[in-house]
């Protein structure tokens, strides 16, 4: 359960209050979120096709 909580917190993280972050880091986090979401969608589609 702890892993799911950490994963959810990662996907819904608030804006970082640290002023030292740059645009590359923000872009990297955005791309990581997108790739994780696409992976989860693909798993759901595969599970649906296997069950059907």
PDB file with one MODEL, atoms N, CA, C and O in Angstrom:
MODEL        1
ATOM      1  N   UNK A   1       0.822  -1.191   0.000  1.00  0.00           N
ATOM      2  CA  UNK A   1       0.000   0.000   0.000  1.00  0.00           C
ATOM      3  C   UNK A   1       0.866   1.255   0.000  1.00  0.00           C
ATOM      4  O   UNK A   1       0.509   2.278  -0.585  1.00  0.00           O
ATOM      5  N   UNK A   2       2.007   1.153   0.666  1.00  0.00           N
ATOM      6  CA  UNK A   2       2.920   2.298   0.732  1.00  0.00           C
ATOM      7  C   UNK A   2       3.434   2.679  -0.658  1.00  0.00           C
ATOM      8  O   UNK A   2       3.621   3.858  -0.959  1.00  0.00           O
ATOM      9  N   UNK A   3       3.657   1.672  -1.497  1.00  0.00           N
ATOM     10  CA  UNK A   3       4.144   1.943  -2.854  1.00  0.00           C
ATOM     11  C   UNK A   3       3.096   2.705  -3.640  1.00  0.00           C
ATOM     12  O   UNK A   3       3.426   3.650  -4.357  1.00  0.00           O
ATOM     13  N   UNK A   4       1.837   2.310  -3.518  1.00  0.00           N
ATOM     14  CA  UNK A   4       0.770   3.018  -4.231  1.00  0.00           C
ATOM     15  C   UNK A   4       0.642   4.454  -3.744  1.00  0.00           C
ATOM     16  O   UNK A   4       0.393   5.358  -4.542  1.00  0.00           O
ATOM     17  N   UNK A   5       0.810   4.674  -2.444  1.00  0.00           N
ATOM     18  CA  UNK A   5       0.743   6.026  -1.891  1.00  0.00           C
ATOM     19  C   UNK A   5       1.877   6.896  -2.443  1.00  0.00           C
ATOM     20  O   UNK A   5       1.663   8.054  -2.804  1.00  0.00           O
ATOM     21  N   UNK A   6       3.084   6.325  -2.504  1.00  0.00           N
ATOM     22  CA  UNK A   6       4.215   7.070  -3.049  1.00  0.00           C
ATOM     23  C   UNK A   6       4.015   7.372  -4.528  1.00  0.00           C
ATOM     24  O   UNK A   6       4.320   8.471  -4.992  1.00  0.00           O
ATOM     25  N   UNK A   7       3.501   6.391  -5.263  1.00  0.00           N
ATOM     26  CA  UNK A   7       3.234   6.580  -6.687  1.00  0.00           C
ATOM     27  C   UNK A   7       2.197   7.678  -6.897  1.00  0.00           C
ATOM     28  O   UNK A   7       2.384   8.544  -7.752  1.00  0.00           O
ATOM     29  N   UNK A   8       1.117   7.657  -6.137  1.00  0.00           N
ATOM     30  CA  UNK A   8       0.072   8.665  -6.242  1.00  0.00           C
ATOM     31  C   UNK A   8       0.617  10.049  -5.883  1.00  0.00           C
ATOM     32  O   UNK A   8       0.303  11.037  -6.547  1.00  0.00           O
ATOM     33  N   UNK A   9       1.429  10.114  -4.836  1.00  0.00           N
ATOM     34  CA  UNK A   9       2.028  11.388  -4.453  1.00  0.00           C
ATOM     35  C   UNK A   9       2.945  11.915  -5.547  1.00  0.00           C
ATOM     36  O   UNK A   9       3.028  13.125  -5.762  1.00  0.00           O
ATOM     37  N   UNK A  10       3.632  11.013  -6.236  1.00  0.00           N
ATOM     38  CA  UNK A  10       4.495  11.451  -7.327  1.00  0.00           C
ATOM     39  C   UNK A  10       3.675  12.021  -8.477  1.00  0.00           C
ATOM     40  O   UNK A  10       4.033  13.051  -9.048  1.00  0.00           O
ATOM     41  N   UNK A  11       2.587  11.359  -8.816  1.00  0.00           N
ATOM     42  CA  UNK A  11       1.763  11.823  -9.937  1.00  0.00           C
ATOM     43  C   UNK A  11       1.047  13.129  -9.630  1.00  0.00           C
ATOM     44  O   UNK A  11       0.741  13.895 -10.544  1.00  0.00           O
ATOM     45  N   UNK A  12       0.778  13.393  -8.365  1.00  0.00           N
ATOM     46  CA  UNK A  12       0.007  14.585  -8.002  1.00  0.00           C
ATOM     47  C   UNK A  12       0.809  15.558  -7.158  1.00  0.00           C
ATOM     48  O   UNK A  12       0.253  16.249  -6.305  1.00  0.00           O
ATOM     49  N   UNK A  13       2.149  15.616  -7.397  1.00  0.00           N
ATOM     50  CA  UNK A  13       2.963  16.471  -6.529  1.00  0.00           C
ATOM     51  C   UNK A  13       2.629  17.945  -6.743  1.00  0.00           C
ATOM     52  O   UNK A  13       2.302  18.379  -7.847  1.00  0.00           O
ATOM     53  N   UNK A  14       2.721  18.686  -5.663  1.00  0.00           N
ATOM     54  CA  UNK A  14       2.455  20.118  -5.694  1.00  0.00           C
ATOM     55  C   UNK A  14       3.669  20.834  -6.255  1.00  0.00           C
ATOM     56  O   UNK A  14       4.731  20.231  -6.414  1.00  0.00           O
ATOM     57  N   UNK A  15       3.518  22.118  -6.557  1.00  0.00           N
ATOM     58  CA  UNK A  15       4.642  22.875  -7.071  1.00  0.00           C
ATOM     59  C   UNK A  15       5.752  22.908  -6.040  1.00  0.00           C
ATOM     60  O   UNK A  15       5.518  23.092  -4.846  1.00  0.00           O
ATOM     61  N   UNK A  16       6.950  22.727  -6.525  1.00  0.00           N
ATOM     62  CA  UNK A  16       8.106  22.737  -5.637  1.00  0.00           C
ATOM     63  C   UNK A  16       8.379  24.170  -5.189  1.00  0.00           C
ATOM     64  O   UNK A  16       8.460  25.084  -6.010  1.00  0.00           O
ATOM     65  N   UNK A  17       8.517  24.352  -3.897  1.00  0.00           N
ATOM     66  CA  UNK A  17       8.766  25.693  -3.367  1.00  0.00           C
ATOM     67  C   UNK A  17      10.242  26.049  -3.426  1.00  0.00           C
ATOM     68  O   UNK A  17      10.621  27.174  -3.098  1.00  0.00           O
ATOM     69  N   UNK A  18      11.078  25.105  -3.839  1.00  0.00           N
ATOM     70  CA  UNK A  18      12.505  25.349  -3.956  1.00  0.00           C
ATOM     71  C   UNK A  18      12.765  26.194  -5.209  1.00  0.00           C
ATOM     72  O   UNK A  18      12.482  25.731  -6.314  1.00  0.00           O
ATOM     73  N   UNK A  19      13.296  27.422  -5.073  1.00  0.00           N
ATOM     74  CA  UNK A  19      13.509  28.273  -6.244  1.00  0.00           C
ATOM     75  C   UNK A  19      14.669  27.830  -7.119  1.00  0.00           C
ATOM     76  O   UNK A  19      14.866  28.394  -8.195  1.00  0.00           O
ATOM     77  N   UNK A  20      15.442  26.839  -6.695  1.00  0.00           N
ATOM     78  CA  UNK A  20      16.604  26.405  -7.457  1.00  0.00           C
ATOM     79  C   UNK A  20      16.267  25.422  -8.578  1.00  0.00           C
ATOM     80  O   UNK A  20      17.160  25.039  -9.334  1.00  0.00           O
ATOM     81  N   UNK A  21      15.022  25.008  -8.706  1.00  0.00           N
ATOM     82  CA  UNK A  21      14.663  24.082  -9.775  1.00  0.00           C
ATOM     83  C   UNK A  21      14.623  24.836 -11.098  1.00  0.00           C
ATOM     84  O   UNK A  21      14.235  26.003 -11.155  1.00  0.00           O
ATOM     85  N   UNK A  22      15.030  24.152 -12.150  1.00  0.00           N
ATOM     86  CA  UNK A  22      15.029  24.789 -13.458  1.00  0.00           C
ATOM     87  C   UNK A  22      13.987  24.148 -14.363  1.00  0.00           C
ATOM     88  O   UNK A  22      13.318  23.188 -13.981  1.00  0.00           O
ATOM     89  N   UNK A  23      13.861  24.689 -15.556  1.00  0.00           N
ATOM     90  CA  UNK A  23      12.813  24.210 -16.464  1.00  0.00           C
ATOM     91  C   UNK A  23      13.094  22.791 -16.943  1.00  0.00           C
ATOM     92  O   UNK A  23      12.157  22.054 -17.250  1.00  0.00           O
ATOM     93  N   UNK A  24      14.360  22.390 -17.015  1.00  0.00           N
ATOM     94  CA  UNK A  24      14.672  21.031 -17.457  1.00  0.00           C
ATOM     95  C   UNK A  24      14.144  19.996 -16.476  1.00  0.00           C
ATOM     96  O   UNK A  24      13.632  18.953 -16.883  1.00  0.00           O
ATOM     97  N   UNK A  25      14.267  20.276 -15.208  1.00  0.00           N
ATOM     98  CA  UNK A  25      13.771  19.355 -14.191  1.00  0.00           C
ATOM     99  C   UNK A  25      12.246  19.258 -14.258  1.00  0.00           C
ATOM    100  O   UNK A  25      11.693  18.163 -14.151  1.00  0.00           O
ATOM    101  N   UNK A  26      11.573  20.373 -14.430  1.00  0.00           N
ATOM    102  CA  UNK A  26      10.112  20.370 -14.536  1.00  0.00           C
ATOM    103  C   UNK A  26       9.667  19.613 -15.782  1.00  0.00           C
ATOM    104  O   UNK A  26       8.686  18.870 -15.747  1.00  0.00           O
ATOM    105  N   UNK A  27      10.386  19.801 -16.875  1.00  0.00           N
ATOM    106  CA  UNK A  27      10.059  19.094 -18.114  1.00  0.00           C
ATOM    107  C   UNK A  27      10.264  17.594 -17.937  1.00  0.00           C
ATOM    108  O   UNK A  27       9.445  16.800 -18.399  1.00  0.00           O
ATOM    109  N   UNK A  28      11.343  17.200 -17.275  1.00  0.00           N
ATOM    110  CA  UNK A  28      11.613  15.797 -17.042  1.00  0.00           C
ATOM    111  C   UNK A  28      10.490  15.164 -16.211  1.00  0.00           C
ATOM    112  O   UNK A  28      10.040  14.061 -16.520  1.00  0.00           O
ATOM    113  N   UNK A  29      10.040  15.849 -15.171  1.00  0.00           N
ATOM    114  CA  UNK A  29       8.950  15.318 -14.357  1.00  0.00           C
ATOM    115  C   UNK A  29       7.666  15.193 -15.176  1.00  0.00           C
ATOM    116  O   UNK A  29       6.932  14.217 -15.023  1.00  0.00           O
ATOM    117  N   UNK A  30       7.391  16.157 -16.036  1.00  0.00           N
ATOM    118  CA  UNK A  30       6.206  16.086 -16.886  1.00  0.00           C
ATOM    119  C   UNK A  30       6.252  14.904 -17.833  1.00  0.00           C
ATOM    120  O   UNK A  30       5.253  14.207 -18.013  1.00  0.00           O
ATOM    121  N   UNK A  31       7.404  14.676 -18.437  1.00  0.00           N
ATOM    122  CA  UNK A  31       7.556  13.545 -19.357  1.00  0.00           C
ATOM    123  C   UNK A  31       7.430  12.227 -18.598  1.00  0.00           C
ATOM    124  O   UNK A  31       6.833  11.275 -19.101  1.00  0.00           O
ATOM    125  N   UNK A  32       7.987  12.169 -17.392  1.00  0.00           N
ATOM    126  CA  UNK A  32       7.866  10.946 -16.590  1.00  0.00           C
ATOM    127  C   UNK A  32       6.410  10.661 -16.238  1.00  0.00           C
ATOM    128  O   UNK A  32       5.973   9.512 -16.292  1.00  0.00           O
ATOM    129  N   UNK A  33       5.667  11.688 -15.883  1.00  0.00           N
ATOM    130  CA  UNK A  33       4.242  11.495 -15.569  1.00  0.00           C
ATOM    131  C   UNK A  33       3.488  10.981 -16.786  1.00  0.00           C
ATOM    132  O   UNK A  33       2.661  10.076 -16.676  1.00  0.00           O
ATOM    133  N   UNK A  34       3.776  11.559 -17.941  1.00  0.00           N
ATOM    134  CA  UNK A  34       3.106  11.145 -19.162  1.00  0.00           C
ATOM    135  C   UNK A  34       3.426   9.691 -19.495  1.00  0.00           C
ATOM    136  O   UNK A  34       2.528   8.933 -19.860  1.00  0.00           O
ATOM    137  N   UNK A  35       4.679   9.296 -19.376  1.00  0.00           N
ATOM    138  CA  UNK A  35       5.049   7.921 -19.706  1.00  0.00           C
ATOM    139  C   UNK A  35       4.434   6.922 -18.728  1.00  0.00           C
ATOM    140  O   UNK A  35       4.023   5.836 -19.137  1.00  0.00           O
ATOM    141  N   UNK A  36       4.367   7.268 -17.456  1.00  0.00           N
ATOM    142  CA  UNK A  36       3.736   6.381 -16.476  1.00  0.00           C
ATOM    143  C   UNK A  36       2.244   6.247 -16.769  1.00  0.00           C
ATOM    144  O   UNK A  36       1.691   5.150 -16.690  1.00  0.00           O
ATOM    145  N   UNK A  37       1.595   7.353 -17.104  1.00  0.00           N
ATOM    146  CA  UNK A  37       0.163   7.307 -17.414  1.00  0.00           C
ATOM    147  C   UNK A  37      -0.091   6.455 -18.654  1.00  0.00           C
ATOM    148  O   UNK A  37      -1.037   5.666 -18.677  1.00  0.00           O
ATOM    149  N   UNK A  38       0.736   6.602 -19.679  1.00  0.00           N
ATOM    150  CA  UNK A  38       0.575   5.798 -20.893  1.00  0.00           C
ATOM    151  C   UNK A  38       0.793   4.312 -20.598  1.00  0.00           C
ATOM    152  O   UNK A  38       0.089   3.464 -21.145  1.00  0.00           O
ATOM    153  N   UNK A  39       1.755   3.997 -19.745  1.00  0.00           N
ATOM    154  CA  UNK A  39       2.013   2.614 -19.380  1.00  0.00           C
ATOM    155  C   UNK A  39       0.821   2.009 -18.652  1.00  0.00           C
ATOM    156  O   UNK A  39       0.438   0.872 -18.926  1.00  0.00           O
ATOM    157  N   UNK A  40       0.234   2.759 -17.727  1.00  0.00           N
ATOM    158  CA  UNK A  40      -0.927   2.264 -16.981  1.00  0.00           C
ATOM    159  C   UNK A  40      -2.110   2.054 -17.915  1.00  0.00           C
ATOM    160  O   UNK A  40      -2.823   1.058 -17.799  1.00  0.00           O
ATOM    161  N   UNK A  41      -2.321   2.982 -18.834  1.00  0.00           N
ATOM    162  CA  UNK A  41      -3.411   2.835 -19.810  1.00  0.00           C
ATOM    163  C   UNK A  41      -3.195   1.581 -20.659  1.00  0.00           C
ATOM    164  O   UNK A  41      -4.139   0.837 -20.922  1.00  0.00           O
ATOM    165  N   UNK A  42      -1.950   1.350 -21.086  1.00  0.00           N
ATOM    166  CA  UNK A  42      -1.653   0.159 -21.885  1.00  0.00           C
ATOM    167  C   UNK A  42      -1.904  -1.116 -21.084  1.00  0.00           C
ATOM    168  O   UNK A  42      -2.422  -2.093 -21.626  1.00  0.00           O
ATOM    169  N   UNK A  43      -1.543  -1.119 -19.799  1.00  0.00           N
ATOM    170  CA  UNK A  43      -1.808  -2.292 -18.967  1.00  0.00           C
ATOM    171  C   UNK A  43      -3.305  -2.552 -18.827  1.00  0.00           C
ATOM    172  O   UNK A  43      -3.748  -3.700 -18.864  1.00  0.00           O
ATOM    173  N   UNK A  44      -4.070  -1.497 -18.667  1.00  0.00           N
ATOM    174  CA  UNK A  44      -5.530  -1.650 -18.558  1.00  0.00           C
ATOM    175  C   UNK A  44      -6.095  -2.218 -19.851  1.00  0.00           C
ATOM    176  O   UNK A  44      -6.948  -3.105 -19.821  1.00  0.00           O
ATOM    177  N   UNK A  45      -5.625  -1.713 -20.986  1.00  0.00           N
ATOM    178  CA  UNK A  45      -6.115  -2.210 -22.279  1.00  0.00           C
ATOM    179  C   UNK A  45      -5.741  -3.681 -22.466  1.00  0.00           C
ATOM    180  O   UNK A  45      -6.565  -4.479 -22.913  1.00  0.00           O
ATOM    181  N   UNK A  46      -4.514  -4.037 -22.129  1.00  0.00           N
ATOM    182  CA  UNK A  46      -4.097  -5.440 -22.243  1.00  0.00           C
ATOM    183  C   UNK A  46      -4.905  -6.349 -21.317  1.00  0.00           C
ATOM    184  O   UNK A  46      -5.296  -7.448 -21.711  1.00  0.00           O
ATOM    185  N   UNK A  47      -5.152  -5.902 -20.106  1.00  0.00           N
ATOM    186  CA  UNK A  47      -5.945  -6.697 -19.177  1.00  0.00           C
ATOM    187  C   UNK A  47      -7.364  -6.865 -19.705  1.00  0.00           C
ATOM    188  O   UNK A  47      -7.940  -7.949 -19.604  1.00  0.00           O
ATOM    189  N   UNK A  48      -7.926  -5.809 -20.263  1.00  0.00           N
ATOM    190  CA  UNK A  48      -9.278  -5.892 -20.820  1.00  0.00           C
ATOM    191  C   UNK A  48      -9.331  -6.886 -21.989  1.00  0.00           C
ATOM    192  O   UNK A  48     -10.272  -7.672 -22.099  1.00  0.00           O
ATOM    193  N   UNK A  49      -8.323  -6.843 -22.852  1.00  0.00           N
ATOM    194  CA  UNK A  49      -8.307  -7.760 -23.997  1.00  0.00           C
ATOM    195  C   UNK A  49      -8.100  -9.210 -23.547  1.00  0.00           C
ATOM    196  O   UNK A  49      -8.668 -10.133 -24.132  1.00  0.00           O
ATOM    197  N   UNK A  50      -7.296  -9.401 -22.521  1.00  0.00           N
ATOM    198  CA  UNK A  50      -7.074 -10.768 -22.037  1.00  0.00           C
ATOM    199  C   UNK A  50      -8.318 -11.337 -21.365  1.00  0.00           C
ATOM    200  O   UNK A  50      -8.629 -12.517 -21.525  1.00  0.00           O
ATOM    201  N   UNK A  51      -9.017 -10.512 -20.626  1.00  0.00           N
ATOM    202  CA  UNK A  51     -10.229 -10.962 -19.957  1.00  0.00           C
ATOM    203  C   UNK A  51     -11.338 -11.208 -20.953  1.00  0.00           C
ATOM    204  O   UNK A  51     -12.105 -12.158 -20.796  1.00  0.00           O
ATOM    205  N   UNK A  52     -11.441 -10.398 -21.951  1.00  0.00           N
ATOM    206  CA  UNK A  52     -12.468 -10.529 -22.970  1.00  0.00           C
ATOM    207  C   UNK A  52     -12.109 -11.661 -23.862  1.00  0.00           C
ATOM    208  O   UNK A  52     -12.841 -11.960 -24.806  1.00  0.00           O
TER     209      UNK A  52
ENDMDL
END
